[in-house]
Amino acid sequence: MEQLDFKLPDFTRISWVGETTRTVWQPRIERVRVAWHALEWLSVLAGIRTCAVSVLSPEQLMTEAGEWAKHGLSVLPVAMQGVSQYTYANKPVQPEAGQPFSFRCVLGLPQDVSRFKEAWDADDHRAIGKLLGYPECCTEFFYEVWVTHRMMDTTWPMAGGLHTAATNGHCLQAIGYVEANILWRWAGVRAAPHLPCSFQCEATRSLGQQLIALGREAGYAAEMDWLLEALSWPVEWSALHGIAEIKTPLFKISTNTDATSEKYVVQWPGSAYPAEGAAGVCFPYRPYAHPRPPHTDTLRQEPASMSTWYAQDNGFPSRAVMDEAHHPLVALARVTLAGQGGAVLDLGCGNAVLLSKLYADNAALIPFGVDNVAAHIAHAREVLPDFAANLVEDDLFAADMLWPPDRRYALVILMPGRFLEVDAARAASLKARLQQHVERILVYAYGDWLTRYGNLQGLAQAAGLTLGDSDAAAPAALAYFPSP
């Protein structure tokens, strides 16, 4: 990466793709930032890291130092800097006389704070990185990029551009773990506190998973969901003449970077897309959808030959009752997938009427289903004849043909009570498959299952699942398995 001999001053500007998108996601991102600030010190308290660094105003220092002291943690200012209006800056702002300032502080146990101060005064990057819990590989990477090559932005080297020539001009594709994706750091969204050595860094992934699990335990489950959701979306970073542009489905960020005479591009392909995201003609935006009829939760009237079993196979007395019960599932799937294609699996699909509604609503989906009643699957193949081979008669806990190594499901639909009907070993086996092969899990329940456990949240918890950000009384919700 050939650098020019000038550097622009720090700046960061965010341009949202629309007011609706901003209304939904700006408060969520702010909550993620607040959660991350808490995780910095909670990770030290939990023993995940030895020390943490935080930038605090004098007023914040007075308030937070007292709170940390209650937990046996000490805090020490190690530098004074000017106040930045930006969430992320490549370098500290120099303080000016008479202007507001903040402290860069280290917190930890007293003896660790003392060790950090010694390393800070000695400009010992390796010792600092170790005390902050950064992976050794990432600390060495930081030293090479920031100290040896004097670069302020690690994005291009992190994608492999420091030692590997791009195969497509100056464009690299970043494939790796969401925990190592720091392309959202200018907006304050990240799962790791450091600058990773690569998008495939296993140590960064492990640290990020620990921090996310800690966040959930600390009461920030919704914030951790939003964080992971954002990190799974496509993003493009580009740099030219000292200006970087980071394009996301929600907004575009303009900021300063290393100055180059040629354009450099890093693309994170992502695995999902937000319902509120912009459409466009080039990466990272999803293409404009072709006009299609208004979506509907119901199909045309079923043929007379289906009328005796169309609803009854699925445990409903009539078509009307079934459609009412299916409505929140279809609506949630619509918002969750937002026109995204991919495989969708119904574990306990009955005669696949629900799958057929999802497919009628989004023709980019590929339906799969399993049910242990032969008549149900026979009827399912009438309802979805084009996908008959994907509809399997089997025990949902033993249907090996649904889980080939290379298959990923964009969505799996599951009644969590199924986990409570089998022994722990069979439940654990299916949970492992879901964690390996599935992007999102949509859970639901009807009738006695909700009465017995109070609501869907109670049933999900009994089954070992945690609901995302949703009304506890809702009949359908997204869910995940909490980290061990």
N, C-alpha and C positions, 0 to 999 in steps of 0.2 A: 504494500500500500504506500504509494509515493506521496509524501506529505509536503505541503507548501509551508513557507516560513512565516505564517501569521496565525493568530488565534483570535476569534471573535469573543467579545464579552459574553458572559452567561446570559441566556434568555430562554424562556420556555413559553410557548403560546399554544393554547388548545382551542380548536375549532370543532364544535359539535356538528354532527350531520343533520340534526334537526332538533326542534324544541321538545318534541315528544320523547325522543331518545334521551335528551338531557334531563327531562323531568323524572324519568324512570331511573337512570343510571348514575346521575351525579350524586344523589344522596346515598346510594349504595356504595359507591366508590369512597365517599367520605367516611362511611362506617367501616370500610375495609382499612382505611388509613388509621382510624382510631384504634381498631383492633390490633393492627400491626405495632403501633406504639406501645400498647400494653404487652404484646408478646415479646418485645425486646427485653423487658425486665423480668417477665414471667419465665422466660426461657433460662435466665440465670438462676432464679429461685428454684426451678425444677431440676437444675443440674445438667441441662442440655448444653449450656455454654458456661464458660468460666466468667466472662465479662461481657458487657454490652456497652455500646456508645449511643448517646442520645444528645440531640441539640435542643437546648432549653433556654427560654428567656429567663431573666433573673426571677421573675414572679413564679414561673413554672418550677424553677429549681427549688425555691423555698417551699412550695406546696408538695412537690413530688418527693423531695429528699426525705421529708418527714414520713410519708407513706412507706417509702422503701426501708427506712430505718426500722419501722415496726416489724419488718420481715428479716431483720439482721443484715441488710445490705447497706453498704456505704456508697456515697457518690462523691466524685472529685472532678472539678473543672480542670481540663488539661489545655484548653485554648479558648480564646475569645474571638468571635467573628461577627461580621455585620449580619444584619437580618436579611435573608433572602425571601422574596415573594413567591419563590417557586418550590414545589414539592421536592424536586430533585435537582441538584446542581453538580456539575463536574468538578468544581473546586470551591472551597470556602470563600465567602465574600470577605474582603478586607474590612476591618472595622474603621469607622471614621469618627473623629472627635465630635461629640455633641449629637451623634446619630444613635438610633436604637441598636442594641447589640444582643447577642446570645452567647451562651457558653456551650462548647463541645465538652460533654461530660462522660466519664466512665463510671460504671456502677458494677458492684460485685462485692464479695467478701472483703474485709479490710486488707488482708494480706495480698489478695489478688489485685485490688486496686493499686496498691503500692508497686507491685510487679509491673502492672500496665504502665504506670507513670514512668518507671525506669526505662521501659522499652520505648515509650513515646519520646522521651527526652533524647534517647540514643538513636532515634529514627530507625529502629529495628523492625522492619516490616514483617519479618518472619515471626518474631516473638509476639508482635501485636496480633497477627492473624491467628496464631495458636490460641492466645488468650480469648479472642473473640469467637472461637469455635469454628473458624473457617477451615475447610478441608485443606490439607497440605498442598495438594495439586493446584488448588485455586490460589493459594497464597503465592506459590511459585509463578503461576501465570500472571498474577497481578504485578509481581516484581518485574517480570520480563517486559510486560506491555507498558506499564506506567513508568517504571524507573529506567529500564534499558532502552526501550523504544520511544519513551516520552510521549505516549499517546494518552489522550484524555477520555476516549470512548473505546470500550473493549468489544463492541458489538461485532465488528468485522473479524478481529482475531478469534473471538469466541466461536464464531461459525466455521473456523478453520482457515480463514484467509491469511493468517500470519505466515503459515508454512506450506499451505496447499493452494495451488493455482485454481481459480474458479473454472468450471467446465463450460460456463456460458457467459463469456466476457467477464465482467466484474459483478456477477450475480451468483449468490450461494443460497442453497436451500438449507434451512435449519431444521433438522430432524432430531427429536430428543424428548426429554421429560418436561412436563408442564412446570414441575417444581424448579427447573433450571431456566425457564423462560423469563428473562428479565426485560423483555422489550416493552413492558408496561411500566417500568420503574419511574419514568418521568411523570406518570399519573399517580404514583404512590402505590401501585399494585404489584406485589412480588411475593413469592413464597420462600425466598432465601435472603438472608441479610447481607450477602456479599456479592461480588462479581464472579460468577462461575467461570471455570476454565473452558467449559464447552456446554453445549445443550445436552450432551449425553453423559454428563458427570454423575456417576452413581453416588458419590459421597454427597453431592449437593441434593440429589433426589432424596436420600435418606434423611438429611437434615431438614429439608422442606417438609417431608411427611411427618417428622416429629413435631415441628412447629405447628402444622395444621391440626394435628391431633390435639396438641396442647390448647390451641385456640378453641376447638370444639369443647374441650373439658372446661375451659374458662368462661363458657357462655356465649361464644362468638360463632355458633354453628352456621347461622345464615351468612355471616361475613366470609367464612371460609368457603362456603358454597359459591358465593359470588366471585370470590378471588379465583377459585379453580375454574369456574365457568369462563371468566374473562381470559385466563391464560390458555384456554383450549381453543380460542377463536383465531382465525388467520390474522397475521400482522405482517406488514412490510416496513422495513427500515431502509432508508437510502441516505447517502451522504454525497454532497458536492459543494465545493468552494466554502467549506466550513459550516455548512448548514445541513442538519439532519431533518428528515421528515419521517415520522412514524405514523403510518396509516393503519387504523383499526376500524372495525365495523361501526364503532360509536363516534369516533372523532379522529382528527388529524392533529398531531403534535409537531410543532416546529421548534427546534432547539439548536444550540451550537454543538459542533463536533470538530474532529481533526480536519483541517483544510486539505482538500485534494483537487487536482485539476480534472480528474475523471470521476464519473459517478460510480459508486459502489452500492450494491443492493444485497440485503439479506431478507429472505422470505421464510416466515414460519407458517406452514400450510394449515395447521389447526385441524380439529376434528369435529367442530360444531360451529353454530352460527346463531347470534341472538335474534330473537323475534323483532327487536327494535332496530336491528342493524340496517345500514344503507344498502341499496342495490347499485350495481355499477357494471361497467363493461370490462374492467380489468382487475387483477389481483390487488387487494385482498377481498374485494367485494363480491358478493354472490350476484349472479346474473339476474337481470330483470325477468320476472316470471311472465310467461305467456298468459294472455287473458284467459280466464276459465270461469265457469259458472260460479255463482255464490256458493260457498261451502254449505253443506247440509250434514246433519248428524244421522240422517236416515236415507235408505235406499228407496228405489221405486217399490211399489207394493209387491211382496213376494208372490211367486207363482202359486197357483192353487195346490200344486203337488207338494209344496213346502208348508202349507198352512197348519198342518197338524203337529209339526215338530219345530218350526222356525223359532219360536220363543221357548217352547217347553224343553228343548235340548239344553238350554242355558239356564233352566230353573225358574223361568218366569211364566206366569199364567197367561199373558197376552203380549202382543207386539207393542202395544202402547206402554205397558209397564216396563218392558225391556228397553225401549227407546229412551224412556225417562231415566232409567238407571245408567244407561250407556252415555248419556249426554255429557256429564262432567269428565268422563274418561276421554272421550273424543275431543272435547274442548281443550283439555290439558295436553293431550298429545299434539294437537294442532299448534299450540303456543310453543311447546317444548321443541318440536322439530322445525317449525317455521319454514316449511317448504323443503327442508333438507331431505334428501333421499337416503336409502340404506335399508338394511334388513330390520324388520320388527318381528319380535317373537312373543306369542301369547302362550304362557305356561298354564295349561288348563283351558284350552280355547273353545271347548264345546263344539258347536257346529260352525265356528269361525265367522259368525255374523259381526262381532265387534271388529275383527280384522278387516272384514269387507268394508266396514264403515270408514276405517282409517285409510284404506286404499282408495275408496271413492273420494275421500277428502284430499288425498295426496298421492297422485299416481306415480311419484318417484320412489315409493316404498315397495319393498319386497316382503310380502307376508310369509311368516312361518308359524306353525302351531303344533301343539301336541295335546292329546287327550287320551285317556285310557279306556274310553267307551267306543267300541267299534262303530256303532250306529252313528255316533256324533261325528266321527271322522269321515264316514261315508257321506253324511249330509254336508260336511264342510267342503268336500270336494265338489259337491253340486253348487254350493254358494260361491266358491272361488275356483272354478275349473281350470283357470290358467296357472294356478299355483298348487295343483293337486299333489305334485311330488313333494311339496314343502310341508304338507299336512300329515302328521305322523301319529299312528295309534301306538301309544306306549305310556309307561309310567313316566311322568315328567322328571322324576329323580334318576331315571335310568336311560333316558333317550340319548345315547352316545352320538347318534348320527347328526344331532343338532349342534354339536360342538366340535367341528373340525378345527385344527390348529390355527388356520388362517382366517377364520370367520370372526367378524365383529358385528354386534347388533347395535344399531343406533338407539333402539328402545326395546326393553323387555317389559311385558305386562304380567303382573303377578299378584295373587291374593296371598298376603303374608301368612295367613293361617295355615297354609300348606306346610310351612316349616314346623308347625306345632303338631302335625299329624304323623310325623315320622321320628325315628330315633336320631340322636345327635350326629352320628356318623353320616347318615344320608343327607341330613340338612347341611352339614359342613361341606360335603362334596359338591352340592349344588351351589352353595354360596361361593365356593372357590371358583367354580366355572363362571358365575356371574361377574365376579371381580376381574376375571381374566378376559372375558369376551364381550362385555357389555358397557356401553357408554352411559346409559341412564336406565333407571328402574322406575317404572310407574306402578304404584301399589294402589289397591282398592279393596273394598269389602262391602258386603250387604248384610242386612238382617241380623241374625243371631250373633254373628261374629262381632259386629259393632256393639250390640247390647252386652255381650259377655265381657268385653274389654273396655267398655266406656265410650270409645271412639277409635278412629283409625290410628291415631297416634299411640294409644295404649296397646292396640293389637300389634302394631309395627315394633314397638319396644319389646313386647313379649317374644317376638320372632327374631330379635337381634338386629333390627333395622332402626335407622334414625330418619325421621322425615326432614325434608328441606324446609324452606321458608314457606309455610302454608298454614291455613286455618286448621287447628287440631280437629275441628268437627267436620272438615271436608271429607267427602266420600272417596276422593282420589287425591294422590299427592306423589311427588317425586321422593325417592328415598335412597339411602346409601348405607353401606356397612361401616360403622365407626372403626377407626384404626385401633388395633390392639394396644 
